[in-house]
Amino acid sequence: ALPVPPPPVSRDSALPVVAAETVALMAFGPDGSTFAYGVSAPGRQAAPQRITVWDVRAARRTAALDATTPEEAGAVVSLALSPDARTLYTARTDASGETVDEEWNVLAGRRTTVLHGLAGVHLAVHPDGSLLLADDGMVTRPLGRPLRRALVRGDAVGALAFDRSGALLAAGDVSGRVALWDGELRRRSGVLRNVFPSPVGDTPEAVGALAVSPDGRTLAVGGDAGTLQLWDVATQQPLGGPVPTAGEGIESVSFSADSTTLYVAAPHVPLQRYAVDPARAVDKVCARADGGLTRDQWRTYAPETPYRTTCG
């Protein structure tokens, strides 16, 4: 349990910060060894806005900063950390309601750059720190001129995720599609079709969370209506149908270090855990099937195929 960050305080006493309307800010560094977190008050000009940087392995705080400046106290809405955790990237809504992306020196606790030309809410850092992505643009490191890339086909980005090696980027949009790119964003290798169920109304289910397994073989796609779909990265084909979930909008997905377990987070249900390793999945199915089909059951359900042992 990490130290609780202090809540932001509104600069306008007539518009106080309401605890129920605050949101958590969280971001791991690319290799998962560092973690930045804080609390945001969307729609408020608030100060201070404390962001804590935590060393996961050492279980200690390494830095803390106030993500406000004398001229800007708009709410920070997302975070991203560089691989060495010395640089924090923030997206905030300024006084006019526009999104502004910024770069902060973590150790000095000060803003170093406003990233003009980038104005994205969803941020992603390449595992080697060479690229910063913000929705529909990217900037090279050290700071350079933003280079535009249409990461998805015409719709707003809903989630971004690099694989562990940095060779693959997945970008999901609000229509439910996912585009796959090489890690340097020079070439798009494919677009995964939308496999989310047809919407009840006029709005399709948007991609809300993405994760690539550490072995690079599997992509998990979570939707804002609660759909979870696994994809084979090499063939760009879905692995079966949607995974059963609690039905609430998915906010985060993550694989275990050995790529055999998928964790899924939603706002109001316990953390969900799914075995996605084929061998473990077979064991679970065979346990449910009490060892597999008998010869009589085989003749009933697969009479045109010669009998063979399915489990054990």
Residue frames relative to the residue before (quaternion, step in Angstrom):
aa qw qx qy qz dx dy dz
A 1.0000 0.0000 0.0000 0.0000 0.00 0.00 0.00
L 0.2809 -0.7896 0.5264 0.1434 3.56 -0.55 1.18
P 0.6403 -0.5146 0.3882 0.4178 3.60 -1.19 0.43
V 0.4667 -0.6843 0.4875 0.2762 3.56 -0.95 0.89
P 0.3693 -0.7363 0.5118 0.2440 3.63 -0.72 0.97
P 0.5254 -0.6218 0.4599 0.3547 3.60 -1.05 0.62
P 0.4834 -0.6692 0.4685 0.3146 3.61 -0.97 0.74
P 0.5387 -0.5984 0.4701 0.3615 3.60 -1.15 0.50
V 0.2576 -0.7540 0.5888 0.1360 3.54 -1.21 0.61
S 0.4548 -0.7085 0.4736 0.2584 3.57 -0.77 1.05
R 0.4354 -0.6833 0.5261 0.2584 3.55 -1.10 0.75
D 0.6980 0.3972 -0.2463 0.5425 3.55 1.28 -0.34
S 0.3586 -0.7694 0.4870 0.2054 3.59 -0.39 1.21
A 0.6222 0.5418 -0.3395 0.4517 3.57 1.20 -0.43
L 0.7451 0.2686 -0.1712 0.5860 3.59 1.28 -0.31
P 0.0353 -0.8401 0.5413 0.0084 3.60 0.44 1.14
V 0.5485 -0.5843 0.4801 0.3568 3.53 -1.28 0.40
V 0.2093 -0.7678 0.5974 0.0989 3.57 -0.84 1.06
A 0.5011 -0.7010 0.4166 0.2897 3.57 -0.61 1.16
A 0.6673 0.5225 -0.3081 0.4322 3.58 0.95 -0.86
E 0.7101 0.4397 -0.2538 0.4878 3.60 1.20 -0.41
T 0.4990 0.6294 -0.4463 0.3945 3.59 1.23 0.19
V 0.2035 -0.7665 0.5960 0.1257 3.57 -1.24 0.42
A 0.4877 -0.6540 0.4983 0.2934 3.54 -1.20 0.61
L 0.1957 -0.7384 0.6346 0.1171 3.54 -1.13 0.78
M 0.1218 0.8025 -0.5712 0.1223 3.60 -0.73 1.03
A 0.1436 0.7745 -0.6099 0.0865 3.56 -1.08 0.74
F 0.2736 -0.7196 0.6144 0.1728 3.55 -0.97 0.90
G 0.5157 -0.5720 0.5236 0.3643 3.54 -1.27 0.39
P 0.7209 -0.4809 0.2685 0.4207 3.63 -1.16 0.42
D 0.7603 0.3546 -0.2201 0.4978 3.62 1.00 -0.68
G 0.5548 -0.6595 0.3680 0.3491 3.58 1.26 0.16
S 0.5528 0.6419 -0.3919 0.3589 3.61 1.22 0.00
T 0.7538 0.2580 -0.1746 0.5785 3.59 1.25 -0.26
F 0.1361 -0.7936 0.5930 0.0085 3.53 -1.19 0.64
A 0.1116 -0.7764 0.6183 0.0498 3.57 -0.93 0.93
Y 0.0907 0.8100 -0.5734 0.0829 3.57 -0.93 0.85
G 0.1050 0.7732 -0.6202 0.0807 3.51 -1.29 0.49
V 0.4391 -0.6551 0.5401 0.2939 3.56 -1.33 -0.28
S 0.1586 -0.7968 0.5804 0.0564 3.56 -0.95 0.92
A 0.2023 -0.7516 0.6158 0.1226 3.54 -1.24 0.57
P 0.2071 -0.8111 0.5340 0.1187 3.61 0.17 1.24
G 0.7945 0.2945 -0.2350 0.4763 3.54 -1.04 0.84
R 0.6918 0.4287 -0.2768 0.5109 3.58 1.29 0.08
Q 0.3297 -0.6397 0.6459 0.2546 3.51 -1.32 0.50
A 0.1018 0.8415 -0.5097 0.1473 3.56 -0.16 1.29
A 0.0675 0.7727 -0.6285 0.0576 3.54 -1.15 0.71
P 0.5434 -0.2472 -0.8020 0.0217 1.50 -1.84 1.66
Q 0.2518 -0.7010 0.6321 0.2136 3.54 -1.41 0.14
R 0.1508 -0.8496 0.5035 0.0448 3.54 0.07 1.35
I 0.0773 -0.7610 0.6438 0.0205 3.53 -0.97 0.99
T 0.1674 -0.7905 0.5856 0.0640 3.57 -0.78 1.08
V 0.1902 -0.7504 0.6225 0.1151 3.57 -1.05 0.83
W 0.1325 -0.8250 0.5492 -0.0127 3.54 -0.70 1.19
D 0.3251 -0.7019 0.6002 0.2032 3.56 -1.04 0.85
V 0.3542 -0.7808 0.4747 0.1986 3.58 -0.35 1.26
R 0.6950 0.4843 -0.2888 0.4460 3.59 0.87 -0.93
A 0.7390 0.3951 -0.2257 0.4969 3.57 0.93 -0.87
A 0.3022 -0.7842 0.4877 0.2362 3.61 1.30 -0.24
R 0.6077 0.5224 -0.3846 0.4581 3.57 0.76 1.04
R 0.5316 -0.6045 0.4853 0.3414 3.51 -1.27 0.44
T 0.2125 -0.7878 0.5664 0.1160 3.55 -0.96 0.88
A 0.8017 -0.0660 0.0587 0.5912 3.59 1.14 -0.51
A 0.0554 -0.7563 0.6483 0.0684 3.52 -1.34 0.30
L 0.0118 -0.8051 0.5928 -0.0169 3.56 -1.02 0.77
D 0.3950 -0.6723 0.5717 0.2552 3.51 -1.32 0.39
A 0.2581 -0.8123 0.5098 0.1172 3.56 -0.43 1.26
T 0.5469 0.5318 -0.4625 0.4519 3.56 0.84 1.02
T 0.2001 -0.7420 0.6256 0.1343 3.53 -1.29 0.40
P 0.6954 -0.4688 0.3112 0.4470 3.62 -1.15 0.27
E 0.7643 0.3662 -0.1993 0.4920 3.58 1.04 -0.72
E 0.7946 0.2579 -0.1246 0.5353 3.63 1.17 -0.30
A 0.0764 0.7913 -0.5993 0.0941 3.55 -0.69 1.19
G 0.2695 0.7679 -0.5299 0.2385 3.56 1.15 0.59
A 0.6117 -0.5989 0.3767 0.3538 3.57 -1.12 0.66
V 0.3658 -0.6774 0.5955 0.2297 3.54 -1.01 0.89
V 0.1638 -0.8337 0.5248 0.0510 3.60 -0.74 1.05
S 0.8016 0.0054 -0.0445 0.5962 3.62 1.21 -0.17
L 0.2469 -0.7672 0.5841 0.0962 3.52 -1.31 0.56
A 0.0352 0.7503 -0.6588 -0.0428 3.54 -1.38 0.30
L 0.2499 -0.7767 0.5665 0.1157 3.57 -1.08 0.82
S 0.4608 -0.6381 0.5390 0.3000 3.55 -1.17 0.66
P 0.6770 -0.5110 0.3238 0.4192 3.64 -1.15 0.39
D 0.7344 0.3954 -0.2446 0.4944 3.62 0.99 -0.71
A 0.4213 -0.7430 0.4270 0.2970 3.59 1.34 0.09
R 0.4813 0.6542 -0.4548 0.3654 3.58 1.14 0.48
T 0.7454 0.3032 -0.1789 0.5661 3.56 1.27 -0.34
L 0.1264 -0.7662 0.6277 0.0536 3.52 -0.98 0.95
Y 0.1782 -0.7628 0.6139 0.0981 3.55 -0.96 0.92
T 0.0741 -0.8030 0.5912 0.0136 3.56 -0.93 0.89
A 0.1727 -0.7045 0.6704 0.1562 3.51 -1.34 0.47
R 0.0186 0.8066 -0.5891 0.0445 3.58 -0.82 0.97
T 0.3809 -0.6599 0.5829 0.2822 3.50 -1.32 0.31
D 0.3122 -0.7752 0.5208 0.1744 3.57 -0.64 1.09
A 0.7696 -0.3827 0.2450 0.4486 3.58 -1.33 -0.01
S 0.6915 0.4649 -0.2787 0.4775 3.59 1.15 -0.56
G 0.5743 -0.6085 0.3740 0.4001 3.59 1.27 -0.07
E 0.5327 0.6183 -0.4102 0.4071 3.59 1.27 0.03
T 0.4561 -0.6651 0.5164 0.2881 3.57 -1.23 0.51
V 0.0722 -0.7816 0.6196 0.0027 3.55 -0.97 0.96
D 0.2108 -0.7691 0.5914 0.1194 3.59 -0.91 0.93
E 0.0854 -0.8209 0.5641 -0.0251 3.55 -0.93 0.97
E 0.2614 -0.7200 0.6180 0.1770 3.51 -1.37 0.35
W 0.1083 -0.8028 0.5861 0.0166 3.55 -0.94 1.01
N 0.3686 -0.6683 0.5989 0.2426 3.53 -1.18 0.71
V 0.3736 -0.7768 0.4599 0.2134 3.58 -0.35 1.26
L 0.7028 0.4776 -0.2862 0.4428 3.59 0.79 -0.98
A 0.7070 0.4305 -0.2613 0.4965 3.59 1.02 -0.79
G 0.3370 -0.7752 0.4748 0.2449 3.57 1.21 -0.41
R 0.6294 0.5226 -0.3432 0.4615 3.57 1.05 0.66
R 0.5196 -0.6140 0.4964 0.3266 3.53 -1.25 0.54
T 0.2198 -0.8019 0.5457 0.1041 3.57 -0.83 0.99
T 0.8235 0.0299 0.0356 0.5655 3.57 1.02 -0.71
V 0.2399 -0.6698 0.6751 0.1950 3.51 -1.26 0.63
L 0.3296 -0.7840 0.4984 0.1684 3.57 -0.57 1.17
H 0.1488 -0.8184 0.5523 0.0551 3.54 0.26 1.30
G 0.7363 0.3571 -0.2985 0.4912 3.54 -0.90 0.96
L 0.7069 0.3227 -0.2468 0.5791 3.56 1.28 -0.20
A 0.0888 0.7976 -0.5891 0.0947 3.56 -0.89 0.90
G 0.3665 0.7586 -0.4624 0.2764 3.54 0.94 0.93
V 0.4582 -0.6713 0.5132 0.2757 3.54 -1.16 0.65
H 0.7263 0.3843 -0.2293 0.5217 3.60 0.99 -0.79
L 0.0817 -0.8151 0.5733 -0.0155 3.55 -0.60 1.19
A 0.0350 0.7791 -0.6255 0.0224 3.58 -1.13 0.67
V 0.2011 -0.7725 0.5951 0.0932 3.56 -1.02 0.88
H 0.4892 -0.6449 0.5026 0.3037 3.57 -0.96 0.92
P 0.6002 -0.6072 0.3747 0.3616 3.64 -0.95 0.75
D 0.7200 0.3897 -0.2748 0.5041 3.63 1.08 -0.45
G 0.5527 -0.6576 0.3678 0.3562 3.58 1.29 0.15
S 0.5028 0.7015 -0.4007 0.3075 3.58 1.26 -0.01
L 0.7876 0.2124 -0.1151 0.5669 3.60 1.19 -0.44
L 0.1219 -0.7270 0.6680 0.1016 3.50 -1.23 0.67
L 0.1499 -0.7930 0.5871 0.0626 3.56 -0.81 1.03
A 0.0038 0.7737 -0.6334 0.0149 3.52 -1.12 0.76
D 0.8156 -0.2645 0.1093 0.5029 3.55 -0.10 1.35
D 0.8473 -0.1126 0.1040 0.5085 3.59 -0.15 -1.23
G 0.7301 0.3590 -0.2544 0.5228 3.60 1.15 0.35
M 0.1262 -0.7671 0.6163 0.1253 3.54 -1.28 0.12
V 0.1472 -0.7644 0.6200 0.0976 3.53 -1.24 0.42
T 0.3979 -0.7181 0.5162 0.2441 3.58 -0.96 0.83
R 0.3213 -0.7135 0.5848 0.2138 3.54 -1.28 0.40
P 0.4487 -0.2161 -0.8580 0.1260 1.62 -1.75 1.72
L 0.7716 -0.4042 0.2120 0.4430 3.51 -1.27 0.42
G 0.0551 0.7867 -0.6118 0.0609 3.51 -0.90 0.97
R 0.7074 -0.4155 0.3309 0.4664 3.54 -1.28 -0.19
P 0.4935 -0.6646 0.4601 0.3210 3.62 -0.80 0.91
L 0.1991 -0.7620 0.6082 0.0996 3.56 -1.00 0.90
R 0.3384 -0.7764 0.5015 0.1764 3.55 -0.65 1.11
R 0.0267 0.7551 -0.6547 0.0220 3.51 -1.10 0.83
A 0.3189 -0.7046 0.5962 0.2156 3.58 -0.93 0.86
L 0.2189 -0.8403 0.4824 0.1151 3.55 0.15 1.31
V 0.7758 0.1414 -0.0815 0.6095 3.58 1.11 -0.65
R 0.5937 -0.6297 0.3910 0.3131 3.54 -1.25 0.39
G 0.8782 -0.1604 0.0465 0.4482 3.52 0.07 1.32
D 0.7097 0.4100 -0.2662 0.5074 3.60 1.18 -0.28
A 0.6276 -0.5576 0.3910 0.3772 3.55 -1.22 0.47
V 0.5106 -0.6418 0.4855 0.3028 3.56 -1.14 0.73
G 0.2105 -0.7914 0.5637 0.1081 3.57 -1.01 0.86
A 0.7919 -0.0506 0.0521 0.6063 3.59 1.21 -0.52
L 0.1371 -0.7643 0.6265 0.0677 3.55 -1.26 0.63
A 0.0970 0.7961 -0.5946 0.0579 3.59 -1.08 0.66
F 0.2463 -0.7169 0.6350 0.1489 3.56 -1.02 0.94
D 0.4384 -0.6170 0.5540 0.3466 3.55 -1.26 0.32
R 0.7240 -0.4673 0.2814 0.4222 3.58 -1.26 0.30
S 0.7021 0.4700 -0.2737 0.4597 3.61 0.99 -0.78
G 0.4475 -0.6882 0.4580 0.3412 3.58 1.16 -0.47
A 0.5061 0.6688 -0.4117 0.3564 3.58 1.27 0.15
L 0.7764 0.2605 -0.1210 0.5610 3.59 1.23 -0.40
L 0.0768 -0.7515 0.6524 0.0610 3.52 -1.15 0.76
A 0.1397 -0.7568 0.6331 0.0833 3.55 -1.02 0.87
A 0.0481 -0.7873 0.6147 -0.0080 3.57 -0.91 0.98
G 0.1380 -0.8072 0.5722 0.0452 3.55 -0.62 1.17
D 0.2379 -0.7935 0.5446 0.1311 3.59 -1.02 0.71
V 0.6737 -0.5288 0.3494 0.3799 3.54 -1.31 0.18
S 0.6187 0.5155 -0.3667 0.4659 3.60 1.23 0.01
G 0.6186 -0.5865 0.3332 0.4030 3.60 1.28 0.00
R 0.5830 0.5740 -0.3848 0.4273 3.60 1.24 0.03
V 0.1973 -0.7565 0.6115 0.1217 3.54 -1.30 0.44
A 0.1967 -0.7642 0.6065 0.0973 3.55 -0.90 1.00
L 0.2254 -0.7628 0.5954 0.1132 3.56 -1.06 0.86
W 0.0738 -0.7965 0.5999 -0.0174 3.57 -0.90 1.05
D 0.5146 -0.5528 0.5211 0.3976 3.53 -1.29 0.27
G 0.6798 -0.5630 0.3022 0.3599 3.57 -1.16 0.60
E 0.6985 0.4357 -0.2724 0.4981 3.59 1.20 -0.39
L 0.4224 -0.7448 0.4212 0.2991 3.56 1.36 0.14
R 0.3741 0.7161 -0.5014 0.3094 3.57 0.97 0.82
R 0.8136 0.0944 -0.0058 0.5737 3.57 1.09 -0.68
R 0.3015 -0.7182 0.5976 0.1900 3.55 -1.05 0.83
S 0.2778 -0.8084 0.5023 0.1300 3.57 -0.65 1.12
G 0.8051 -0.1874 0.1086 0.5522 3.58 1.18 -0.22
V 0.2665 -0.7212 0.6117 0.1860 3.53 -1.36 0.22
L 0.3013 -0.7555 0.5562 0.1707 3.57 -0.68 1.10
R 0.4567 -0.7012 0.4741 0.2739 3.54 -0.76 1.02
N 0.5628 -0.5889 0.4593 0.3543 3.55 -1.21 0.46
V 0.0799 -0.8039 0.5887 0.0295 3.58 -0.68 1.10
F 0.4121 0.6966 -0.4897 0.3243 3.60 1.21 0.18
P 0.5953 -0.5708 0.4124 0.3869 3.62 -1.09 0.57
S 0.6135 -0.5480 0.4136 0.3903 3.55 -1.19 0.52
P 0.4920 -0.6817 0.4473 0.3052 3.60 -0.88 0.85
V 0.5263 -0.6161 0.4835 0.3312 3.53 -1.20 0.59
G 0.7698 0.2667 -0.1447 0.5616 3.57 1.04 -0.83
D 0.7602 -0.3707 0.2770 0.4560 3.54 -1.14 -0.69
T 0.6736 0.5070 -0.2923 0.4514 3.60 1.20 -0.36
P 0.3443 -0.7425 0.5299 0.2222 3.63 -0.66 1.03
E 0.5739 -0.5684 0.4483 0.3830 3.56 -1.24 0.36
A 0.3035 -0.7767 0.5330 0.1432 3.56 -0.78 1.08
V 0.5048 -0.5936 0.5232 0.3451 3.55 -1.25 0.47
G 0.1139 -0.8298 0.5456 0.0279 3.57 -0.67 1.12
A 0.8033 0.0614 -0.0119 0.5922 3.59 1.21 -0.42
L 0.0698 -0.7841 0.6167 0.0065 3.55 -1.13 0.79
A 0.0965 0.7698 -0.6305 0.0244 3.56 -1.23 0.53
V 0.2299 -0.7362 0.6214 0.1382 3.55 -1.10 0.83
S 0.4925 -0.6695 0.4634 0.3073 3.58 -0.85 0.94
P 0.6314 -0.5665 0.3673 0.3815 3.62 -1.08 0.61
D 0.6814 0.4599 -0.3075 0.4792 3.62 1.08 -0.57
G 0.5063 -0.7042 0.3854 0.3149 3.59 1.29 0.07
R 0.5616 0.6549 -0.3665 0.3483 3.59 1.25 0.03
T 0.8074 0.2602 -0.0884 0.5221 3.58 1.00 -0.77
L 0.1680 -0.7552 0.6274 0.0886 3.53 -1.09 0.84
A 0.1837 -0.7607 0.6141 0.1026 3.57 -0.94 0.96
V 0.0922 -0.7894 0.6069 0.0080 3.57 -0.87 1.03
G 0.0936 -0.8034 0.5877 0.0188 3.56 -0.67 1.14
G 0.2790 -0.7837 0.5386 0.1340 3.58 -0.97 0.89
D 0.5671 -0.6262 0.4194 0.3322 3.56 -1.20 0.51
A 0.6568 0.4408 -0.3283 0.5163 3.60 1.29 0.13
G 0.6767 -0.5423 0.2707 0.4181 3.58 1.28 0.27
T 0.5018 0.6428 -0.4433 0.3720 3.62 1.20 0.12
L 0.0883 -0.7776 0.6219 0.0284 3.58 -1.07 0.85
Q 0.0136 0.8076 -0.5863 0.0613 3.56 -0.71 1.12
L 0.2438 -0.7480 0.6014 0.1392 3.56 -1.04 0.88
W 0.1384 -0.7860 0.6009 0.0434 3.54 -1.12 0.84
D 0.3855 -0.6593 0.5910 0.2597 3.53 -1.24 0.63
V 0.4030 -0.7525 0.4642 0.2364 3.59 -0.50 1.19
A 0.6723 0.5283 -0.3166 0.4107 3.62 0.85 -0.93
T 0.7790 0.3231 -0.1733 0.5087 3.60 0.86 -0.93
Q 0.2968 -0.7757 0.4925 0.2601 3.59 1.31 -0.35
Q 0.4910 0.6217 -0.4398 0.4232 3.52 1.04 0.94
P 0.5320 -0.6257 0.4525 0.3475 3.62 -1.08 0.64
L 0.3434 -0.7067 0.5795 0.2164 3.55 -1.12 0.71
G 0.8139 -0.1368 0.0384 0.5633 3.53 0.02 1.33
G 0.6656 -0.4727 0.3812 0.4338 3.54 -1.26 -0.42
P 0.7452 -0.3723 0.2784 0.4781 3.57 -1.27 -0.10
V 0.4625 -0.6692 0.5158 0.2687 3.53 -1.11 0.81
P 0.4904 -0.6578 0.4680 0.3284 3.65 -0.85 0.82
T 0.0207 -0.7921 0.6097 -0.0225 3.57 -0.93 0.94
A 0.6760 -0.4792 0.3663 0.4234 3.54 -1.33 -0.05
G 0.5349 -0.6729 0.3757 0.3463 3.60 1.27 -0.14
E 0.5888 0.5596 -0.3798 0.4427 3.57 1.26 0.04
G 0.6633 -0.5209 0.3575 0.4011 3.59 -1.16 0.61
I 0.3440 -0.7559 0.5269 0.1807 3.57 -0.83 1.03
E 0.1976 -0.8143 0.5408 0.0735 3.55 -0.74 1.10
S 0.8124 0.0245 0.0140 0.5824 3.60 1.11 -0.53
V 0.0365 -0.7632 0.6446 0.0243 3.55 -1.15 0.76
S 0.0549 0.7998 -0.5936 0.0703 3.57 -1.07 0.74
F 0.3376 -0.7344 0.5562 0.1932 3.56 -1.10 0.79
S 0.5251 -0.5807 0.5094 0.3572 3.54 -1.28 0.43
A 0.6901 -0.5093 0.3213 0.4014 3.57 -1.24 0.42
D 0.7253 0.4114 -0.2465 0.4938 3.61 1.11 -0.61
S 0.4970 -0.7102 0.3812 0.3214 3.60 1.34 0.26
T 0.5610 0.6404 -0.3804 0.3611 3.61 1.20 0.17
T 0.7644 0.2844 -0.1582 0.5566 3.59 1.24 -0.33
L 0.1801 -0.7674 0.6079 0.0951 3.55 -1.05 0.83
Y 0.1773 -0.7711 0.6058 0.0835 3.56 -0.96 0.95
V 0.1050 -0.8001 0.5907 0.0023 3.55 -0.96 0.95
A 0.1214 -0.7996 0.5870 0.0366 3.57 -0.83 1.03
A 0.0139 -0.7548 0.6556 -0.0155 3.52 -1.15 0.86
P 0.6914 -0.5409 0.2750 0.3922 3.61 -1.12 0.51
H 0.8559 0.1993 -0.0433 0.4753 3.61 0.78 -0.95
V 0.6548 0.4480 -0.3341 0.5088 3.60 1.21 0.35
P 0.6143 -0.5507 0.3973 0.4018 3.62 -1.15 0.51
L 0.6406 -0.5093 0.4067 0.4059 3.54 -1.25 0.46
Q 0.2598 -0.7819 0.5524 0.1264 3.58 -0.76 1.08
R 0.1464 -0.7832 0.6020 0.0538 3.57 -1.08 0.79
Y 0.0468 -0.8049 0.5911 -0.0230 3.59 -0.82 1.04
A 0.3472 -0.6985 0.5857 0.2200 3.57 -1.00 0.86
V 0.0516 -0.8285 0.5575 -0.0119 3.59 -0.58 1.15
D 0.4587 0.6506 -0.4651 0.3873 3.59 1.27 0.16
P 0.5222 -0.6714 0.4104 0.3288 3.65 -0.71 0.97
A 0.6625 0.5102 -0.3240 0.4425 3.60 0.88 -0.87
R 0.6686 0.4812 -0.3033 0.4790 3.60 0.96 -0.84
A 0.6267 0.5344 -0.3400 0.4540 3.57 1.05 -0.73
V 0.6365 0.5199 -0.3231 0.4692 3.59 1.01 -0.83
D 0.6426 0.5239 -0.3297 0.4514 3.59 0.93 -0.86
K 0.6665 0.4987 -0.3109 0.4587 3.60 0.94 -0.86
V 0.6511 0.5081 -0.3206 0.4637 3.59 0.96 -0.86
C 0.6733 0.4942 -0.3031 0.4589 3.58 0.91 -0.88
A 0.6177 0.5286 -0.3490 0.4660 3.58 1.07 -0.65
R 0.6633 0.4923 -0.3056 0.4736 3.58 0.98 -0.81
A 0.7151 0.4370 -0.2397 0.4901 3.58 1.09 -0.76
D 0.4273 -0.7322 0.4436 0.2908 3.58 1.30 0.23
G 0.7939 -0.3366 0.1534 0.4826 3.55 0.87 0.99
G 0.6586 -0.5206 0.3181 0.4405 3.59 1.20 0.05
L 0.6954 -0.4834 0.3407 0.4082 3.55 -1.32 0.05
T 0.3900 -0.6637 0.5814 0.2635 3.55 -1.13 0.73
R 0.6813 -0.4663 0.3485 0.4437 3.58 -1.27 0.16
D 0.6454 0.5120 -0.3302 0.4607 3.60 0.98 -0.78
Q 0.6563 0.4943 -0.3151 0.4750 3.60 0.94 -0.83
W 0.6214 0.5433 -0.3418 0.4494 3.59 1.02 -0.78
R 0.6609 0.5004 -0.3153 0.4620 3.59 0.93 -0.86
T 0.6484 0.5187 -0.3174 0.4580 3.59 1.12 -0.64
Y 0.8127 0.3214 -0.1386 0.4658 3.57 0.77 -1.04
A 0.8022 0.1281 -0.0748 0.5784 3.62 1.13 -0.46
P 0.0439 0.8646 -0.4999 0.0234 3.60 0.80 0.97
E 0.6691 0.5206 -0.3119 0.4289 3.61 1.10 -0.56
T 0.6994 0.4327 -0.2523 0.5099 3.60 1.30 -0.16
P 0.5158 -0.6450 0.4590 0.3274 3.60 -0.92 0.86
Y 0.5525 -0.6365 0.4295 0.3241 3.58 -1.03 0.83
R 0.0989 0.7554 -0.6468 0.0339 3.53 -1.18 0.68
T 0.5783 -0.5829 0.4459 0.3563 3.53 -1.21 0.52
T 0.2248 -0.8120 0.5277 0.1077 3.59 -0.78 0.98
C 0.7855 0.1758 -0.1005 0.5847 3.59 1.17 -0.43
G 0.8227 0.2784 -0.1826 0.4608 3.54 -1.20 0.62
